[in-house]
Structures are given as C-alpha cells and as structure tokens.
Amino acid sequence: MNLNATPISGSDAGLGSATRTLELQGLSCPLPILKAKKALGEMNSGEQLLVISTDRGTWDDFDYFCSNTGHALVDRQETQGLFKFLIRRK
C-alpha cells in the first residue's frame, strides 16, 4: 500500500489532482473498500484520494460506497487492467 501526495498527469489527466494515492493492486473485495474508507477517514473534507486497484469488482463497489457515504466519486477509469477512482472526501 502506498499513501503519498501525487498529482495526476499524462493519461490520467482526466482524474484531476489527488491529495493522496492508495495503490491496492492484487487485493480483492472487501479490502480495497476498507482501506479506502480508512484513508478517507484520515483526510480533510474536500481532499481527494486516488485509488488504484486490479479488482474488477471495485468498478461498482466504489460507486456504491460513495453514494452511500456522502463522498463524491469524481472520476473513474480503467486502463490496462487498472481501475482508478478519484474520490473527494465529504
């Protein structure tokens, strides 16, 4: 797991700018959601978290998670087997 400040650039430009990045490659449900929930709990309102996962189920999981927690799913992309989600903390 990698938590650090990383601006999005290049092919990820549509994802904007993240305050923190959470790399969760190789983890499957429910770990990506649980780790994202923990990271968001450590962030301030309005900050953005970029989550990178290889679990196909996260595509729908993060949409459901955000709609039920009040966080905003700003953008999501799939690129070469990586699922990327930009989430703004409520």
Number of C-alpha atoms within 10 A of each C-alpha: 10 11 14 14 15 14 15 16 11 6 8 14 10 14 19 14 18 19 19 21 23 22 20 21 16 9 13 15 12 12 13 24 17 11 16 21 15 10 17 20 11 10 16 12 12 13 15 26 27 29 28 22 23 20 20 14 14 23 17 9 15 22 17 12 17 18 11 10 11 11 19 19 19 16 15 20 15 14 10 7 11 16 20 22 25 25 25 23 22 15
